[in-house]
Structures are given as C-alpha cells and as structure tokens.
Amino acid sequence: MRVRMFTSAAAALALLLTGCAAGDDADGGTIRLRFQSLAWQQESVDANKELVKEWNAAHPDIQVDYVQGSWDSVHDQLLTSFEGGEAPDIIHDASDDLADFAYGGYLADLTGLLPARLKSDIPARSWETTTFGDGIYGVPFLQEPRMIMANKKILESSGVRIPTPEKPWSWEEFRQITKDLTTTMGKGRYAVAWPLKEPVSVSLNLGLSAGGQLFHRAPDGKVTIRFTEEDGVVPGTIHDQVNGDLSASRSTLGTGGSDALPGFFGGKYAMVPLGFSYRQQITQQAPKGFEWIVLPAPAGKNGLAQGVSPQTLSIAEDSPYKKEAAQFLDFFLQPANMVRLARGDWMLPTGTAALADPSLHTAKDGWATGAAVAEQLRSAPAQSVRGYPEWKDKVATPAYQEYYSGAIDTEELRKRLVEDGNLVLARYQRN
C-alpha cells in the first residue's frame, strides 16, 4: 500500500509540475496517450507505427505518442517508471513478465474496460496467460510456438518420415530419428542443434506435451514445485541426444537461436528447434538455393500441447485515461490489424478471427504449419507464479545448463529445481 500511495503521489506531482504529463493542457483539451512498443523487427515497427498513425488521423481528440522500448531492459525500465509515476499509459510486454506488476498494483484490471468483441475473439486459454487472481492485466495478442526448422534436402534424402501436425513425431521417435540421421550425415555433423542459452522456457513449455507441469497450485493458492516422470521427458531427451547418442551438438547449448543459423545453412545441423519468428531471419539470411521446411515439435501424452508466453498490451493503473487507452487497444487489435501485427512479427495472432485469415495458412515459409498447432498452445507453466524470475535466474537456468552439458544427472536436477526452488517461492508466498 505504501508503494502504491507513493506511486500515485509521484504521478500527481508530475502532473502538477508539467501541466501535461498525460498531455491535455498543451493541446487545447486533446488527450495524449503514451504507447511504449517493444517491436524491433523493421516490419513490426512499421506495422505498429502505421496503426498509431491511422488511429491519430481518425481520433483528433485522443492522440497516441509512439515510444520505442526494448525487450532487453523492459522489466527494470518498467519497474523504475512505475515507482517513479512515469509509466506509459499503454504497455507492450510479455505475459510471463506481468505477474509481479499485476500483484504489485501497477497494472489496471482490464475486466471492465475491454469491449465484448475483443474478449470473445481471444480464446480462454490465451486469457489465462494474463489472468492473475480475479483480474485481467493484459491483452494477449501475439504468440510464438517453438517449431523445428529443418533442412529439406537432408531429411528427404535420408528417407525419414516427415512429421505433420496431424501425424507428428513422438519424443521417442524424434530421439531415434536424430540418432539414425546423425550416423548417415557423417563426422562433425549433427541431426539437431539445441540453442539453449535460455533453457528454462524451452524445457518447461515443450514439457507440456509430455504432461509435465512442474508448478502445482494448491486450493489455498500456494504454488510448489514437483518434478515428476513427465517433467523429465523433454529434458531427458535433450540430455541423451547430447551426451549419449551424440546426435545433438554440444557447442550450441550455450548459444542463442541466431548463433545456430550459420551451421544450419552450412549443413552441419539438419534441424534446429526455434521460435516461429526465426523464419524471418532464415528467409533473409539463407544462401541462395537453401531449401528448408517447418515441422511441428514432437508430441507426447498431451499431443502437441505447448506452453507460450504471448506478447501483451496492458494499461498502467496510474493512467488517468484508462477508458481512452482501452479504446485504442480495441482499434489496435481489430482482426485485420492483428493480422498485420502478426505478419510484421512473423508470429501467430491469438484472436480467432485473425488466425483464420488466409494469409496465415499458406505453405510458404511454414505459416500453415504454425497455424495448425495454434489450438494446442497453452499458458506457460510458470505464467502466474510469483518469484518465477528469481527461480529461473538463480536456480533453474544453471541447473538445466549443467544437466544438458552432462555435468549433473537427473536426480541432481530434480533436487535443485524442487528443493532450492521451493525455498525461493516460499519467500514470495508468505502471508
């Protein structure tokens, strides 16, 4: 409460000092909203700016100022702006970054602000990613499944079965195929490269397909960590590919997705599991004549289920113009506009109407394969867990990294994730 009072007071002081922090004095009654966007790919930046321009042309009394933010620093930057009473009115972020802001009172509850059209267009499974307690604190609008980018010539020449969303590989089949494929590719080449610089989200989100959950919420709302056999399927597959089968490159474990692309283009790796948006880099950087295809991730007991943390749009609790900000969100996320944003970011829209757009169901660049798995996307396991960022950074990331490299075994991984992890979560859940 003390923090909230300070924040409100700071915001009020800023308004008095500037006379137009939200901007209506200097422009003769015109309301000005600040929209901080994290778009970074040029196509995405262009789409965002074009939509802001279209809104401003049609709404002279409610003007939106585009502010460029950065994914690299958004959490700390937002925290500083919230505590200083200088947060943007409209905030672009990701759903797995919202929990602490929502519980801390920095974001507006959108339950009574959003139009019925928008509420009904986005499926309940997507709204779950931005629901904390009894409130909705963001609109999930873009989502990115992890897919397998594959060298078409290598796979087709090997004679392996090419998976489809209707008939995907199982995790067991995937492991066997990568083992056999590596044998045929020759020394120094691998069937798969796992770029796991950020191993936690990959492990947890893909783990949903095998029935893994890791985080379990009790009736009283308290969350504890349990590592079951299902939680070990995906990490165990990767671990065995790297350390036992030698079908996965060890050198890519500590790298990002972009770092694996040169080896992919050069035929060193036949497959690379990457986020759906990496297709843009592939189209831009692949050498002439390089043929590639997009495959669904392997399936488990829960089919192609996969956790995602959608991109979100929120409204600051301290914004004096929440109603007007919600009107902008309604415009910004009209189905046709959501398609423009999705294509600009090479991602999938959450909206049902937008996802049905024919342009997102073409074979070119794997759009149809991604759209086919969209219904299987679920809220990431740690979505609403307070303390998750600390657990991820201090406990899970080093534990998974050591496990994948072969430095620790499954039992030690389990011990660290559960025992050390529950100590972290307990600090955030004290009454």
C-alpha positions in Angstrom: 0.0 0.0 0.0 2.8 2.4 0.8 4.4 1.8 -2.6 1.0 2.4 -4.3 0.5 5.7 -2.4 4.0 6.8 -3.3 3.4 6.0 -6.9 0.1 7.8 -7.1 1.6 10.8 -5.3 4.5 10.9 -7.7 2.2 10.7 -10.6 0.1 13.6 -9.3 3.2 15.7 -8.6 4.4 15.0 -12.1 1.1 16.2 -13.5 1.2 19.4 -11.5 4.8 20.1 -12.4 4.5 19.5 -16.1 0.9 20.6 -16.6 0.6 17.9 -19.3 2.1 14.6 -18.2 -0.9 13.0 -19.8 -1.0 15.9 -22.1 -4.3 17.6 -22.3 -3.5 21.3 -21.4 -0.9 22.0 -24.1 -3.2 20.8 -26.9 -6.5 22.6 -26.1 -8.2 19.6 -24.5 -6.6 16.9 -26.6 -5.9 13.7 -24.6 -2.4 12.3 -25.2 -1.6 8.7 -24.5 1.9 7.2 -24.5 2.2 3.8 -26.1 5.5 2.0 -25.4 6.1 -0.6 -28.0 8.8 -3.3 -28.0 8.6 -4.0 -31.7 12.1 -4.4 -33.1 12.0 -6.1 -36.4 11.5 -3.4 -39.1 8.3 -5.0 -40.5 6.9 -5.0 -37.0 8.0 -1.4 -36.2 6.4 -0.2 -39.4 3.1 -2.0 -38.7 2.9 -0.6 -35.2 3.7 3.0 -36.3 1.3 2.8 -39.2 -1.5 1.7 -36.9 -0.8 4.5 -34.5 -0.8 7.0 -37.4 -4.2 5.6 -38.6 -5.6 6.0 -35.1 -4.4 9.5 -34.7 -5.8 10.6 -38.1 -9.3 9.2 -37.1 -9.2 10.5 -33.4 -8.0 14.1 -33.2 -9.1 14.4 -29.6 -7.2 11.3 -28.4 -3.7 11.2 -29.8 -1.2 8.4 -29.2 2.5 9.0 -29.0 4.6 6.1 -30.0 7.5 5.4 -27.6 10.2 2.8 -28.5 11.2 0.4 -25.8 13.5 -2.6 -25.7 13.0 -6.3 -24.8 16.5 -6.4 -23.3 15.7 -3.9 -20.5 11.9 -3.7 -20.3 11.4 -5.3 -16.8 13.8 -3.0 -14.9 12.7 0.0 -17.0 9.0 -0.5 -16.3 9.7 -1.1 -12.6 11.6 2.2 -12.4 8.9 4.1 -14.3 6.1 2.6 -12.2 7.8 3.5 -8.9 8.5 7.0 -10.3 5.0 7.6 -11.5 6.1 7.9 -15.1 4.9 4.7 -16.7 3.5 4.8 -20.3 -0.3 4.6 -20.5 -0.2 1.6 -22.8 2.4 -1.0 -22.2 3.8 -3.7 -24.5 5.3 -6.6 -22.7 5.1 -10.4 -22.4 2.7 -12.3 -20.2 5.5 -14.0 -18.2 6.7 -10.6 -17.1 3.4 -9.4 -15.8 2.8 -11.3 -12.5 4.8 -9.1 -10.2 3.5 -5.9 -11.8 -0.1 -7.2 -11.6 0.2 -8.3 -8.0 2.1 -5.1 -7.1 -0.8 -2.9 -8.3 1.0 -1.3 -11.2 -1.3 -2.5 -13.9 -5.0 -1.8 -14.4 -7.5 -4.6 -14.2 -9.0 -4.7 -17.7 -12.0 -6.8 -16.8 -14.5 -3.9 -17.1 -12.6 -1.9 -19.7 -12.4 -4.2 -22.7 -15.2 -4.5 -25.3 -17.1 -7.7 -25.6 -15.8 -8.2 -29.2 -12.2 -8.4 -28.0 -13.0 -10.6 -25.0 -14.9 -13.2 -27.1 -12.4 -13.2 -30.0 -9.5 -14.3 -27.9 -9.8 -17.9 -26.5 -10.0 -18.5 -22.8 -6.7 -20.4 -22.9 -5.0 -17.2 -24.0 -6.7 -15.1 -21.4 -5.3 -17.4 -18.8 -1.8 -16.1 -19.5 -2.8 -12.6 -18.3 -5.2 -13.5 -15.5 -3.8 -13.0 -12.0 -6.1 -13.6 -9.1 -9.5 -12.3 -10.1 -8.3 -9.7 -12.6 -7.1 -9.5 -16.2 -3.9 -7.4 -16.6 -3.0 -7.6 -20.2 -4.4 -8.5 -23.6 -2.5 -11.4 -25.1 -2.3 -10.7 -28.9 0.7 -12.4 -30.4 2.0 -15.9 -29.7 5.1 -17.9 -30.8 5.2 -21.7 -30.7 8.6 -23.4 -30.9 8.9 -25.3 -34.2 11.6 -27.4 -35.8 13.4 -25.7 -38.7 14.7 -28.4 -41.0 17.0 -28.8 -43.9 14.6 -30.2 -46.5 17.2 -31.9 -48.7 18.9 -33.7 -45.8 15.6 -35.0 -44.4 14.1 -36.1 -47.7 17.3 -37.8 -48.9 17.5 -39.8 -45.6 14.1 -41.3 -46.1 12.8 -40.5 -42.6 9.1 -39.9 -42.1 8.4 -36.2 -42.4 6.1 -35.2 -39.5 2.9 -33.1 -39.8 0.7 -31.5 -37.3 -1.8 -34.4 -37.9 0.9 -37.0 -37.6 3.8 -35.6 -35.6 6.8 -37.4 -34.2 6.6 -38.7 -30.7 9.5 -37.7 -28.4 10.8 -41.3 -28.6 10.6 -41.3 -32.4 12.3 -37.9 -32.6 15.2 -39.2 -30.5 15.6 -42.4 -32.6 15.4 -40.4 -35.9 18.1 -37.9 -34.7 20.3 -40.8 -33.7 20.0 -42.6 -37.1 20.2 -39.4 -39.1 23.5 -38.3 -37.4 25.0 -41.7 -38.4 24.2 -41.1 -42.1 25.3 -37.4 -42.1 28.9 -38.1 -41.3 31.5 -37.0 -38.8 31.2 -33.4 -37.4 27.6 -33.1 -38.4 24.5 -33.5 -36.2 20.8 -34.2 -36.7 19.9 -31.5 -34.3 21.2 -28.4 -32.6 19.5 -27.1 -29.5 20.3 -23.4 -28.8 19.7 -23.3 -25.1 21.2 -20.1 -23.8 17.8 -19.6 -22.2 17.0 -23.2 -21.3 14.1 -22.8 -18.8 11.3 -21.7 -21.1 12.2 -24.3 -23.7 12.2 -27.1 -21.1 9.0 -26.1 -19.4 7.0 -25.1 -22.5 7.8 -28.1 -24.6 7.4 -30.3 -21.5 3.6 -29.7 -21.5 3.4 -32.0 -24.5 4.7 -34.9 -22.3 2.4 -34.0 -19.4 5.0 -32.0 -17.5 3.8 -29.2 -15.3 6.4 -28.7 -12.6 4.5 -25.9 -10.8 1.4 -27.1 -8.8 -1.1 -24.7 -7.2 -2.9 -25.8 -4.1 -6.5 -24.8 -3.2 -5.2 -22.1 -1.0 -3.3 -20.6 -3.9 0.2 -21.6 -2.8 2.5 -22.9 -5.5 5.0 -25.7 -5.0 7.4 -27.4 -7.4 7.2 -31.2 -8.0 9.4 -32.9 -10.6 7.5 -35.9 -12.0 8.4 -38.5 -14.6 6.5 -36.4 -17.2 8.6 -33.4 -16.3 11.7 -35.4 -17.2 10.7 -36.5 -20.7 11.8 -33.4 -22.7 14.9 -32.6 -20.7 15.9 -36.3 -20.7 15.6 -36.4 -24.5 17.8 -33.4 -25.0 20.3 -34.7 -22.4 20.6 -38.1 -24.1 20.9 -36.6 -27.6 23.8 -34.5 -26.4 25.6 -36.9 -24.0 24.6 -40.4 -25.1 23.5 -40.5 -28.7 25.8 -37.7 -29.8 23.1 -36.7 -32.2 22.9 -33.1 -30.9 25.7 -30.6 -31.0 27.2 -29.8 -27.6 28.6 -26.5 -28.8 25.2 -24.8 -29.4 23.9 -25.4 -25.8 25.1 -22.0 -24.6 24.1 -20.1 -27.7 21.1 -18.2 -28.9 19.0 -19.2 -31.9 20.7 -16.8 -34.3 24.1 -18.3 -33.5 22.9 -21.7 -34.8 21.8 -20.5 -38.2 25.2 -20.4 -40.0 25.7 -24.1 -39.1 22.1 -24.8 -40.2 22.7 -23.1 -43.6 26.0 -25.0 -44.0 24.5 -28.4 -43.4 26.2 -29.0 -40.1 22.8 -29.3 -38.4 19.8 -30.9 -40.1 17.3 -29.5 -37.6 17.1 -26.6 -35.2 14.2 -26.1 -32.8 13.5 -22.3 -32.8 10.7 -19.9 -32.1 8.3 -19.4 -35.0 9.5 -15.8 -35.7 13.0 -17.1 -36.6 11.6 -17.8 -40.0 12.2 -14.2 -40.9 15.9 -14.4 -40.3 16.1 -17.6 -42.3 14.4 -16.0 -45.3 16.7 -13.1 -45.1 20.0 -14.8 -44.4 19.8 -18.3 -46.1 22.1 -18.7 -49.0 20.6 -19.0 -52.5 19.2 -22.4 -53.2 18.9 -23.4 -49.5 15.6 -25.4 -49.0 14.0 -25.5 -45.6 10.8 -26.6 -44.1 8.9 -26.0 -40.8 8.0 -29.0 -38.7 5.9 -29.3 -35.6 7.7 -30.0 -32.3 7.4 -33.7 -31.1 4.2 -34.8 -29.4 3.7 -36.6 -26.1 0.8 -37.8 -24.0 -0.8 -34.4 -24.3 -0.3 -34.3 -28.1 1.2 -31.1 -29.5 0.4 -29.1 -26.3 3.0 -26.4 -25.8 3.4 -23.5 -23.4 3.6 -20.0 -24.6 4.0 -16.6 -23.1 2.2 -14.3 -25.5 3.1 -10.7 -26.2 0.7 -8.5 -24.3 -0.7 -5.0 -24.1 -1.6 -3.5 -20.7 -2.8 -0.3 -19.3 -1.0 1.4 -16.4 -3.0 1.7 -13.2 -1.9 5.3 -12.8 -3.0 6.3 -16.2 -5.8 8.9 -15.9 -7.2 7.8 -19.3 -7.8 4.1 -19.0 -11.1 4.3 -20.9 -9.4 6.0 -23.9 -6.5 3.6 -23.7 -8.9 0.7 -23.9 -10.5 2.3 -27.0 -7.1 2.4 -28.6 -6.5 -1.3 -27.8 -9.8 -2.2 -29.4 -8.8 -0.5 -32.6 -5.2 -1.7 -32.5 -6.4 -5.3 -32.1 -9.2 -5.4 -34.7 -8.8 -8.7 -36.6 -7.3 -7.1 -39.7 -4.9 -5.1 -37.6 -3.9 -8.2 -35.6 -3.0 -9.9 -38.8 -0.8 -7.0 -39.8 1.0 -7.2 -36.4 1.3 -11.0 -36.6 2.8 -10.9 -40.1 5.1 -8.0 -39.1 6.5 -10.0 -36.2 6.3 -13.4 -38.1 4.2 -14.7 -35.2 0.6 -16.0 -34.8 -2.3 -13.9 -33.6 -4.3 -15.1 -30.6 -7.6 -13.8 -32.0 -9.8 -16.4 -33.6 -10.8 -14.1 -36.5 -7.3 -13.0 -37.2 -5.9 -16.6 -37.1 -8.5 -17.6 -39.8 -7.0 -15.1 -42.3 -5.9 -17.0 -45.4 -2.6 -15.3 -45.5 -1.6 -17.2 -42.3 -2.5 -20.6 -43.8 -0.1 -20.6 -46.8 2.5 -23.3 -47.2 5.2 -20.7 -48.0 7.5 -20.1 -45.1 5.7 -22.6 -42.9 2.7 -20.3 -42.0 0.2 -23.2 -42.3 2.2 -25.5 -40.1 2.3 -22.9 -37.3 -1.4 -22.0 -37.7 -2.2 -25.7 -37.4 -0.7 -26.0 -33.9 -2.1 -22.8 -32.6 -5.1 -24.5 -30.9 -2.6 -26.6 -28.9 -0.9 -23.6 -27.4 -1.4 -23.2 -23.6 -0.4 -20.9 -20.8 3.3 -21.4 -19.9 3.6 -23.5 -16.7 5.1 -20.7 -14.6 2.9 -17.9 -16.0 1.3 -16.7 -12.8 3.9 -17.9 -10.3 5.3 -15.1 -8.1 9.1 -15.4 -7.7 9.5 -17.2 -11.0 12.1 -14.7 -12.4 14.3 -15.3 -9.4 13.8 -19.1 -9.5 14.6 -19.0 -13.2 17.7 -16.9 -12.9 19.2 -18.3 -9.7 18.1 -21.9 -9.6 16.7 -23.3 -12.9 19.0 -21.8 -15.5 22.2 -23.0 -14.0 20.6 -26.4 -13.1 19.3 -27.0 -16.7 22.6 -25.8 -18.2 24.6 -28.2 -16.1 22.2 -31.1 -16.8 22.2 -30.6 -20.6 26.0 -30.5 -20.6 26.2 -33.7 -18.6 27.7 -32.2 -15.5 24.9 -33.4 -13.3 22.4 -36.3 -13.5 18.6 -36.3 -13.5 18.4 -36.8 -9.7 20.5 -33.8 -9.0 18.5 -31.7 -11.5 15.3 -32.8 -9.7 16.8 -31.9 -6.3 17.9 -28.4 -7.3 14.7 -27.5 -9.1 12.5 -28.7 -6.3 14.4 -28.2 -3.0 16.1 -24.9 -3.9 13.2 -23.8 -6.0 10.6 -24.2 -3.2 12.7 -22.2 -0.9 12.7 -19.3 -3.4 8.9 -19.5 -4.0 8.2 -19.7 -0.2 9.6 -16.2 0.3 7.1 -14.8 -2.2 4.1 -16.6 -0.7 4.4 -15.6 2.9 1.1 -14.3 4.4 
